[in-house]
Amino acid sequence: MRIGWEDIRAGRTEGLHGTWVELEGWCLGLDGPERSDYFALTDEPGCCAAHLPRDPARRVEVLAALPLRLDMPRLRLRGEWRRLPGDDPDDWRFQLRQASPVADPLEAAPHPGFTRRAMLAGGGALLGLSAWRPEAAQAAAPALPATEMRALLTALPTIDIHSHGGSLIGLRRTEEAAPFSPLAEPMREGGMAVVCLTVVADTPVTRVANGQIKPFRDPKPGELYGFATKSFPRAQALAKAQGLKIITTASELAATRPDNPGVIIASEGADFLEGRLERLDEAYTRWQLRHLQLTHYRPNELGDIQTEPAVHGGLTAFGADVVKRCNQLGIVVDVAHAPMNMVRQVADITAKPLVLSHTSMTIKPGPTSRQISREHARFIAATRGVIGIWPPSGIYATMAELATGIARVAELIGVDYVGIGTDMMGLVGASTFDSYTELPNLANALLGIGFKPADVQKILGGNYARVFAATVGG
């Protein structure tokens, strides 16, 4: 089906989601190379990415099947039309996936010397999106037999960098705590060895409004610390009830496998500190905290957040003290939910690798988006840290799309700096990865688009284990 720019502007393409279409326009490189598999198609010629049309109906994000030359004046492409969620005028609204030229398919030939391994081997030479067709690759690479898959998932500890599994966050402001749901059982079945079991520090002062979590009042003195004295013991009780060992050292993590799974105690937000650094030492000793996300859904004493206007200009002086003390104690520092300027500030002062536990990458995040840009991702990689890719179905509708999203980041910053952060039982909307029994499906999807088994093992836990060892030791 052939469409035109007038169809896009008139709204006639809104119902074509998932349909293969043809669209003609001008190519505009977003990462600079003459050939690329990720670029914009626009309704008029443009000089550079800085002058990309602001109107989202005049530009389409293109994910090409293979790298294309971008020095042609005009190009007609065929691909899968996607209407992206959200209506932020600064973000992408339309996407053409698996695109290839209609007139001259030879233009889709790969770069000389192009190999999948070269693209993934740390440096991301193309700095773009995946240059392969996930569906075709998976058809050529059948799923591993169960015994081989189990061997792949047990060679190293598999780790979910961010999880609220087991109904951990059933503890609310005034309600009785919800009963725990199975966590250890699906971990064993799916091959997940370890999850960063995460309490939510700002729960009493946030709520869901119009599909988004927002702060609605200031906390009372001592309120969030008091909430922590219930939340952390609940995490410990969940682990005990389901036979999950609590991991506090690198040697314990390295030895953990799915048949005897474990948890790392984590906190989403350091709000419980309430400006008192000594409480960090208390959490380390009393509650076995080993993974701390600095901010969540309220600008707190440590710094700003992505989803609210800035109040501190990024990291505060107290936030810097917390980062340094985490480095000294052996607590992984997580900068999820922090805006890019704060991530840069944390990267400048940390002596240990950083984690950004749950996000995805996009070309230009909206002003309150939880997604990150390429520059944002590079700050984490510069510390030799790890970015956990999360699975909201509004971003990745299928496991193949999630695998491709992981590959996008691996191509940019290197496969050594990517992991998974499922936000299990914590997403406001639906998840493409909603049970640990799905882990073999994700592994097969990664293998199907060209990752080697050793790289899959890094993504599914090896990279985080390295960060944990460098930070926590023991």
N, C-alpha and C positions, 0 to 999 in steps of 0.2 A: 504494500500500500504506500502510495507516494503522498507526502504532506508538504505543505509550504509554511513559511513564516507567518503568513496571514491566518492560517489555520491555528497556529499556536496562540497568536495574539487574540483571536476571536474565541478561544476556549474550546475549539472543536477537537483538540487532541486529548482533552481531559479523560475521555473514556477509552483511550487506546493503550492503557497500561498493560505491558506484557505483549503487545502486538509488534510484529516486525514491520518496520516502515523504512521509507527512503526520504532523505532530507538533503537538500543542497545548500551549501553556504561557504563561508571563508574560514580557514583553519587559523587558530591563534594559539601558539605554543604557550603553555603555562609554566614549563620548567626550562625553557630556553633551547633545547636541542633541535637540530634541523629535522630529525626523525623522532617520533615519539608515539607511544601508545596511549597517552593521556593528554588531551588538549581540549580547547573549546571550539565549537562551530558557531559562528555568528552570522547575523543577517546582513552585515556590511563589513567591508575590509577594516581591519584594525592594525595598529602599529605594534602593540605589545600588550602583555597581560595587565599592565598597570592601567590601560585604557579599555579594559573589558566593559561592554555595555552594562550599565547598572540595572536596566530592566531585565528581569529574568526571562521574559518572553522573547528576548532578542538574542539569547545565548543558550547553548545546550552543552552540558558536560559530556565528553566523549570518552568511552573506554573501548579502545580499539582491540580487535582480535590479535593483531600483530603490529609492531611499530610501523608507522607510515611516514612518508616524506611530508613535511609541512611547508615546503617552499612553492607549492602549487597555488595559483591564484584563487581557484575555486574548486570545490570537491563535492561530489554527491556520494553520500554514505548510506549504507543499509545496515540496520541493527535493531535491537530490541528497545522499544520506547518505554521509558519509565517515568512516571510522575512521582517525584520525591515528596516525602512528608514535610509539612511546615510551609509557611508562607512568608518567611523572612525575606524582604526585598534584596538583602545583600547575599543571600545564599542561593545555591542552585535549586531550581524548581523542576527542570527536565534533564533527562539523561538518555544517552544512546549507548547501549551496551553491546559488546562483541561486534563493534562496527567494522565494516570493511568497505573499500571503495566499490562503487557499482560499475564505473566505466573501465577501470584498469586494475584488475586484481593483482597484477604484478607489483603495484606500488605497495602492497602489503607485505612484501618480502622482508624478512628480518635483517637487522644489521649484519654485515660480514662478521663472522666469529661469534655471533650471538648464541649463547647457551643458557639454559635455565640455571645451571650452577654458577656461572659467572655473574648472573643477575642477582643471585641471592647471597653471594659470598662476601658480604660485608661492605657496603659502599653504595649499593643500589645505583648502578651506573645510569640507569634510565631515569631514576627519580620520578617514576610515574606509577601508573596502575598496572595491574597484571596483564602481561602480554600473551595470554593464552586463553583458550576457551574452556572453562571449567567442565562443562557438560561433555564436550568431546574428549577431554583428557580422562575424565572418569570412565567413559565408555571404553577407553583403551587400557585402563588400569583397574581391573576388577578388585573388589574388596578383598582384603586379606582374609584368609581362613582364620577361624577363631583362635586356634592355637598360636599362629604367627602374630596375630594382633595382641594376644595376651603377653607374648614375649616382648613385643615392642613397648607395651605400656608398663612393663615391670622391670625393664633394664635400668631405668632411673626413676626416682620418685616423680609421679605426676602431681601437679600442684595447681589448684585454683587460687589465684592471687586475691580474690575478693568474693566472699560468700556470706550469706545470712541463712544458710541451709539449716534444716531441722526446725524451722519456725522460730529461730533464735529471737527475731525482733517482734515476737508476739507480746513482749512486755510494753505496755502503753502507759499513758499518763494516769488514768484512773481505773482502767480495767484490770481484772485479774489476768495474770500471765496465761497466755494460750498454751495448751499442751504441746510438747515437742512432737514433731513429725519425723519419719525415718530419715536419717542422714547416713549412718554407717553402712546400712544395707545397700542403698544404691551406689555408694562409693565402691564397695567391694565388687558389686555386680558389674559396674562400668569400667573399673580399673583406675579410679581416682584415689591416689594414696593420701593426699594431704589437702586440706582447705584452710585458707586464712579465715577463721571464723570470727566474724566482725560484728561487734556491738555498735549501736548508733548513739552517739553522745548527745545529740541535740534534739532527740525525740520530743521532750516535753514542750518545746517552743516552736515546733514546725508542724505543718499539716499540708495535705494535698488540696490544691485549689486549681480548678480548670486543668487537671491532668499534670500539674507541676507541684513539686514540694517547695513550700515557701515558709520563711519565718513569719510568725504572726504576733509575737510579743517578745519583750526582753525577759531573760530568766531572772528569777529572784536569787538573791545571794545564797549560795550553797545548794541551790536546786539541782544543778547539773552534776555536781559532785555526788549529791545524794542519789541521783538516778544511776550514776555509775556504780555505786555500792550495791545496787540490785542487778544491774546489767552484766557486769563481769562475773559475779557468782552464777548467774543464769548460764553463761557460756560454759563455765567450768562444770556445772551440773549436767548440761547437755552432753558434754564429752564423757563424763562419768557414766551417765545413764546408758549410753550407747557403746561403751567400750572403746572410745576413741582416746588415744594417748595424747597428752598435751606436750607439744614439742617446744623445747626451749634452747636447744643447741644445734649447731650445724651437723654434728655427728649423728644426732638423733634424726634429723631430717634426712640425711643421706641414707640412713638405714631403713627408712619407712617405705613400705610397699602396700598395695591395695588389700592384701589379705589381712593386714593388721593396721588399718588406717589411723591417721592422726590429724590433729588440728594445731594451728598456730593462732594464739589469741591476738586479736586485732581490734582496733577501734576506728570507726569512721567519724573523725573529728576529735580534736583534743580539747573540746569544750569543758570537759570535767576538770581540767586543771584550774580553770577560773583564775588564771594569772599567777598560779603558785607552782613554781618549778619543782618543789620537793614532792609534789603529788605524782610526778613522772616516775621518780624512784619508787614511790609506794606502789604504783601500778606495775612496775617491772617486777618487784619482789612479791607483793601480795596477790596480784592477779595474773602473773606470768605474761604480761604484755610484751610482745616481741615485734609488733607491726603497728605503726601509728600513722594514720592519715591526719594531716594538720587541720584541715577545715572541711566542712560539709555543706549544709544549706543555710548557715548564717555566718556573716562576717564575725569572726570571734577575736579573742585576744591575740591570736597568732597571725591573722591576716585576712585577706579578701577571698571571695569566691567567684566562680565563673558566672553564676546565675543571678547575681544581685549587683547593683552599682558599687563601685569601689569606695571604701571608706578610709583605708589605711595606705593606699598607694602600693599595695602588695604585701610584703612580709613586714611584720612589726619587729621591734627590738626584742620583745619577749619571744616571738616566734623564732628568731635567730638563736636565742638562748636554748629553746627547746630542741632545735635541730642539732646544735652542738652537743647537748646533753644526751640525745638519742645516740649520736655517734659514739659517745664515751661509754654509755651503758651497754650498747648492743641492741638497739631497736631500729628496725627498718623504717625509713622515712618515706611516706607515701604522699605525693602531691596531687592526687586526684582531686577534682573540684577546685583546685587553685587556678587563678588566671595566669596567663603566660608570663607576665612581668614578675609575678611572685615565684613561679617555677624557675625563672632565670636567676632571681635573687637567692633562692635556696641552692641552686646548682653552684653558685659562686662561693658559697660558704661551707657546703657539706664536705666532709672528708671521706664519705662512703657513697656507694652507688645509690641512686634514687629509684623509687618505684612510682609509676603512675598506673594505678591498679585496674581501672576500668574506664575505657573510653573507646572512641574510634577516630579515624582521621578523615578530614574533608579539606577541600581546597581553600575554603574561606568560611570558617565558623561564624555563625551569627553572634551578636553581642552578648547573648545569654545562653549560648549553646554549650553543651557538655562535651562536644567534639573538639578536637584539636587540629591545629594546622601543622604543616611540615616543619616550620621553624620551631614550634612548640615541641614536637617529637624529638627534634635534634638535641634540645637541651637535656633530655633524659639520656639519650645515647651518649652524650659527651661525658656523663658521669659513669658510664658503663652500666647503666641501670636497665630497667625492664618496663615496657609498656604493656599492660594487660588489655587485650581487645575484648569488648563486651558484646552480647548478642541480642539487643533489642530487635524484635521482628520488624519494627518500623524502619530500621536501618538495613538489616540483613534478613530477608524473608526466608531464606533457605540455608541449610548447612553449607552448600556450595558457595553461597554469597559470603557467609561468615569466613570461610577459608580464604576466599579472595580478598576480603577486607584485611585479614591477617597478613596476606602476601603483600598488599599495598604498603604496609608499614615495614615489612621485612625488606622490600626492595629499596625503600628510602634510607633506612638507618642500619640495615644488616640484620640477619636472622638471629644473631646473638642477643638482641635487645628486645625481643618480642615474647609475650606470654599470653595467657588467657585469664580474664577476670570476669566471671559469669554474672556477678551480682545476683547469685541464686536466691530466689524468694525475696528479692529486694527491689526489683523493677516495678515501676508504676504500671507499665503496660505489659504486653505479651513478650515472651522470650523465645528465640529460636533454639536455645539450649536450656531447657527447663528441668532436666534431670541428669544426674551423673551417669545414668545408664546410656546416655547419648555420646559419651566420650569416644567409643570406637567409631561412631559415625563421623565425628569431627576428624579423628585421625585419618580415616579413609578419604575424607574430602581433601585434606592437606596432601596426602600421598597422590591423590588423583589429579591435582593440579601441578605436580612436579616436584614437591618437596621430597628430599631423601629421608629415609627413616631416622638418621641421626639428627636431622634438622627438626623433624616432628618431635622427637624426644626433647630437644632444647625448648621448643615452643610450649610443649605441654608440661614443663616443669623444670628442666635442666637449667634454664636461664635464671629463674627465680632462686633455685637452690644455690647458684653461684653468688647472687647478690646477698642472700641470707648468710652464707658462709663468710663473705667479706665483711658483713656488718655485725653479726651476732657472735661468730666464732664458736669455739668449744666442740 
